[in-house]
């Protein structure tokens, strides 16, 4: 099963009075690009967090945010500097009286003044690392589930695009047979018109006709394109984390389609080639989302 590089996972855990929140977001990237957002109390654990991410996720830009809060039922860790608050309040009150302003908002202004309300900092030894680690693991697992669901949806789209190219190839196969007959007929008609005026070497004419048709022959390209399409579906179905490989196969598919287009010399085939190219562009775009 394929995995998308786009994912999201979230987990909350309570441990005593502490609420641990872990959130993971992943986006497209050629490699594993990890951006941690940890509380300063856990900056020393960054390497351990990075190792957890490396074990769980293969590719993509990974943004992991970890937050620690005291549970609503626990002891508050908000502290108010009462002396500083009173100093701000008295100053604001004095200024208000100077300009005869109302004093209703002074309380709010004083509380919002710098350094009045402080968040009490937790020390590293007060934080249960095993619980934090488990929260991170759970959020990563949720992200993986999300990626799998997205990967399944992408796989269905890719199968549909490949099926459309296969239909185009069938149409080209039918048009190719008509094209050969048409080319032979046109050349033969032209030769018949000049036979009365110019002596024609029939053997040489036949050789040149064969050579000309060989230059326009797309049999090998059709066979190779069919093989690439089958291989693409096989890898999509059997292998996991095959985004890069599917990208390489897409390039080969494009090469054969382009060659068929350049050799076509037929309006019907050219129109079908344009439609196939459109489907291929959709494939290339979606494959970039796979791990």
C-alpha positions as CSV (number, residue, x, y, z in Angstrom):
1,X,0.0,0.0,0.0
2,X,1.3,3.5,-0.9
3,X,1.6,6.3,1.6
4,X,1.1,9.9,1.0
5,X,3.6,12.5,2.2
6,X,0.7,14.7,3.4
7,X,-0.4,13.7,6.9
8,X,-1.6,14.8,10.3
9,X,-1.7,13.3,13.7
10,X,-2.5,14.6,17.2
11,X,-2.5,13.1,20.7
12,X,-3.2,14.3,24.2
13,X,-2.2,12.6,27.4
14,X,-2.8,13.4,31.1
15,X,-0.2,12.6,33.7
16,X,-0.9,13.7,37.2
17,X,-1.5,17.5,36.8
18,X,0.2,17.7,33.4
19,X,-1.5,17.8,30.0
20,X,0.8,16.7,27.2
21,X,-0.2,17.7,23.7
22,X,1.7,16.4,20.6
23,X,0.9,17.4,17.0
24,X,2.5,16.2,13.8
25,X,2.0,17.6,10.3
26,X,3.8,16.3,7.2
27,X,4.2,17.9,3.7
28,X,6.0,17.0,0.5
29,X,9.8,16.9,0.5
30,X,12.4,14.9,-1.4
31,X,14.0,13.8,1.9
32,X,13.0,13.5,5.5
33,X,13.1,17.1,6.8
34,X,12.3,17.4,10.5
35,X,11.4,20.7,12.2
36,X,10.8,20.2,16.0
37,X,8.9,22.8,18.1
38,X,9.6,21.7,21.6
39,X,9.2,23.5,25.0
40,X,12.5,24.9,26.2
41,X,12.3,22.5,29.2
42,X,12.7,19.6,26.7
43,X,15.3,21.0,24.3
44,X,17.8,18.4,25.6
45,X,15.5,15.7,24.2
46,X,15.5,16.9,20.6
47,X,17.8,14.0,19.4
48,X,15.5,11.5,21.0
49,X,12.5,13.0,19.4
50,X,14.3,13.1,16.0
51,X,15.1,9.4,16.4
52,X,11.4,8.6,17.0
53,X,10.5,10.5,13.8
54,X,13.2,8.7,11.8
55,X,12.0,5.3,12.9
56,X,8.3,6.1,12.0
57,X,8.4,8.3,8.9
58,X,10.3,7.7,5.7
59,X,10.1,10.9,3.7
60,X,8.5,14.4,3.8
61,X,8.8,17.6,5.7
62,X,7.8,16.8,9.3
63,X,6.6,19.5,11.7
64,X,6.3,18.3,15.3
65,X,4.9,20.6,17.9
66,X,4.9,19.6,21.6
67,X,3.1,21.5,24.3
68,X,2.9,21.0,28.1
69,X,0.1,22.5,30.1
70,X,-1.1,22.1,33.7
71,X,-4.5,20.3,33.8
72,X,-7.4,22.6,34.6
73,X,-7.9,20.5,37.8
74,X,-4.4,21.0,38.8
75,X,-2.5,23.8,40.6
76,X,-2.2,26.9,38.6
77,X,1.3,27.8,37.3
78,X,0.3,31.4,36.5
79,X,2.0,33.9,38.8
80,X,1.1,37.6,39.3
81,X,3.7,40.1,40.4
82,X,1.5,42.1,42.7
83,X,4.0,44.8,43.5
84,X,4.6,45.4,39.8
85,X,0.9,45.3,39.1
86,X,0.2,47.9,41.8
87,X,3.0,50.1,40.4
88,X,1.5,50.0,36.9
89,X,-2.0,50.6,38.2
90,X,-1.0,53.6,40.4
91,X,0.9,55.1,37.4
92,X,-2.0,54.6,35.0
93,X,-4.4,56.0,37.6
94,X,-2.3,59.1,38.1
95,X,-2.1,59.7,34.3
96,X,-5.9,59.2,34.0
97,X,-6.6,61.8,36.7
98,X,-4.3,64.2,34.9
99,X,-6.4,64.1,31.8
100,X,-9.8,63.4,33.5
101,X,-10.1,60.0,31.8
102,X,-12.2,57.2,33.1
103,X,-10.6,54.5,35.2
104,X,-12.7,51.4,34.1
105,X,-9.9,49.9,31.9
106,X,-7.0,50.5,34.2
107,X,-7.2,47.0,35.8
108,X,-7.0,45.3,32.4
109,X,-4.1,47.6,31.3
110,X,-2.2,46.9,34.5
111,X,-2.7,43.1,34.2
112,X,-1.5,43.2,30.6
113,X,1.6,45.2,31.3
114,X,5.0,43.5,30.8
115,X,6.1,41.0,33.4
116,X,3.0,41.4,35.5
117,X,1.7,37.9,34.7
118,X,4.3,35.2,34.4
119,X,4.2,31.5,33.5
120,X,5.9,29.3,36.0
121,X,8.5,27.2,34.3
122,X,8.7,23.5,34.8
123,X,12.0,21.9,35.4
124,X,13.1,18.9,33.2
125,X,13.0,16.5,36.1
126,X,9.3,17.4,36.8
127,X,8.3,16.3,33.3
128,X,7.6,12.5,32.9
129,X,9.5,11.8,29.7
130,X,8.1,8.3,29.2
131,X,4.6,9.9,29.0
132,X,5.8,12.6,26.6
133,X,7.5,10.0,24.4
134,X,4.3,7.9,24.3
135,X,2.3,10.9,23.3
136,X,4.8,11.6,20.4
137,X,4.6,8.0,19.3
138,X,0.8,8.0,19.3
139,X,0.7,11.2,17.2
140,X,3.2,9.7,14.8
141,X,1.0,6.6,14.5
142,X,-2.0,8.7,13.8
143,X,-0.1,10.6,11.1
144,X,0.9,7.3,9.5
145,X,-2.8,6.2,9.4
146,X,-3.7,9.5,7.8
147,X,-0.9,9.0,5.2
148,X,-2.1,5.5,4.4
149,X,-5.7,6.7,3.8
150,X,-4.4,9.5,1.6
151,X,-2.1,7.0,-0.2
152,X,-5.0,4.7,-1.0
153,X,-7.0,7.6,-2.5
154,X,-4.0,8.6,-4.6
155,X,-3.5,5.0,-5.8
156,X,-7.1,4.9,-7.1
157,X,-6.5,8.2,-9.0
158,X,-3.3,6.9,-10.5
159,X,-4.9,3.6,-11.6
160,X,-7.6,5.7,-13.3
161,X,-5.0,7.8,-15.2
162,X,-3.1,4.7,-16.3
163,X,-6.3,3.1,-17.5
164,X,-7.0,6.2,-19.6
165,X,-3.5,6.0,-21.2
166,X,-4.2,2.3,-21.9
167,X,-7.4,3.2,-23.7
168,X,-5.5,5.8,-25.6
169,X,-2.9,3.2,-26.6
170,X,-5.7,0.9,-27.9
171,X,-7.1,3.8,-30.0
172,X,-3.6,4.5,-31.4
173,X,-3.3,0.8,-32.3
174,X,-6.4,0.9,-34.4
175,X,-5.5,4.2,-35.9
176,X,-2.0,2.9,-36.7
177,X,-3.4,0.1,-39.0
178,X,-5.5,2.6,-40.9
179,X,-2.5,5.0,-41.1
180,X,-0.3,2.4,-42.8
181,X,-2.9,1.6,-45.4
182,X,-3.5,5.3,-46.0
183,X,0.2,6.1,-46.5
184,X,0.6,3.2,-48.9
185,X,-2.4,4.3,-50.8
186,X,-1.3,7.9,-51.1
187,X,2.2,7.0,-52.2
188,X,0.9,4.4,-54.7
189,X,-1.5,7.0,-56.2
190,X,1.3,9.5,-56.6
191,X,3.5,6.9,-58.3
192,X,0.7,6.0,-60.7
193,X,0.3,9.6,-61.7
194,X,4.0,9.9,-62.7
195,X,4.5,6.5,-64.2
196,X,3.5,7.7,-67.6
197,X,6.0,10.5,-67.5
198,X,8.9,8.9,-65.8
199,X,10.3,5.4,-65.8
200,X,10.1,3.9,-62.3
201,X,12.3,1.2,-60.9
202,X,9.7,-0.9,-59.2
203,X,12.3,-2.7,-56.9
204,X,13.8,0.6,-55.8
205,X,10.3,2.1,-55.3
206,X,9.4,-0.9,-53.0
207,X,12.6,-0.5,-51.0
208,X,12.1,3.2,-50.5
209,X,8.5,2.6,-49.5
210,X,9.6,0.0,-46.9
211,X,12.3,2.4,-45.6
212,X,9.8,5.2,-45.3
213,X,7.2,3.1,-43.5
214,X,9.9,1.8,-41.1
215,X,10.8,5.4,-40.1
216,X,7.1,5.9,-39.2
217,X,6.7,2.5,-37.5
218,X,5.6,2.8,-33.9
219,X,5.2,-0.9,-33.1
220,X,8.2,-1.1,-30.7
221,X,7.1,2.1,-28.9
222,X,3.6,0.7,-28.4
223,X,5.0,-2.5,-27.0
224,X,7.3,-0.7,-24.6
225,X,4.6,1.7,-23.5
226,X,2.3,-1.2,-22.7
227,X,5.0,-2.8,-20.7
228,X,5.7,0.4,-18.7
229,X,2.0,0.9,-17.9
230,X,1.7,-2.7,-16.7
231,X,4.9,-2.3,-14.6
232,X,3.6,0.9,-13.1
233,X,0.4,-0.8,-11.9
234,X,2.4,-3.8,-10.6
235,X,4.7,-1.5,-8.5
236,X,1.7,0.5,-7.3
237,X,-0.1,-2.6,-6.1
238,X,2.8,-4.6,-4.6
239,X,5.4,-2.2,-3.2
240,X,5.1,0.3,-0.4
241,X,7.0,3.7,-0.4
242,X,7.4,3.5,-4.2
243,X,7.0,7.2,-5.0
244,X,10.5,7.6,-6.5
245,X,10.3,4.4,-8.5
246,X,6.9,5.4,-9.9
247,X,8.4,8.7,-10.8
248,X,11.1,7.0,-12.9
249,X,8.6,4.8,-14.6
250,X,6.5,7.9,-15.4
251,X,9.5,9.3,-17.2
252,X,9.8,6.2,-19.4
253,X,6.1,6.3,-20.2
254,X,6.5,9.9,-21.3
255,X,9.5,9.0,-23.5
256,X,7.4,6.5,-25.4
257,X,4.4,8.7,-25.8
258,X,6.6,11.5,-27.1
259,X,8.2,9.2,-29.7
260,X,4.8,8.0,-30.8
261,X,3.8,11.6,-31.3
262,X,6.9,12.5,-33.3
263,X,6.5,9.5,-35.6
264,X,2.7,9.7,-35.9
265,X,2.2,11.8,-39.1
266,X,-1.5,11.3,-38.4
267,X,-4.1,13.8,-37.0
268,X,-6.1,11.1,-35.1
269,X,-3.0,9.7,-33.4
270,X,-1.7,13.2,-32.5
271,X,-5.0,14.0,-30.8
272,X,-4.8,10.8,-28.8
273,X,-1.2,11.5,-27.9
274,X,-2.1,15.0,-26.5
275,X,-4.8,13.4,-24.3
276,X,-2.3,10.8,-23.1
277,X,0.2,13.5,-22.2
278,X,-2.5,15.3,-20.2
279,X,-3.1,12.1,-18.2
280,X,0.6,11.6,-17.7
281,X,1.0,15.1,-16.3
282,X,-1.6,14.2,-13.7
283,X,0.3,11.1,-12.9
284,X,3.5,13.0,-12.4
285,X,1.8,15.5,-10.2
286,X,0.2,12.9,-7.9
287,X,3.3,10.7,-7.7
288,X,5.2,13.6,-6.1
289,X,2.8,13.2,-3.2
290,X,3.8,9.6,-2.6
291,X,6.6,8.5,-0.2
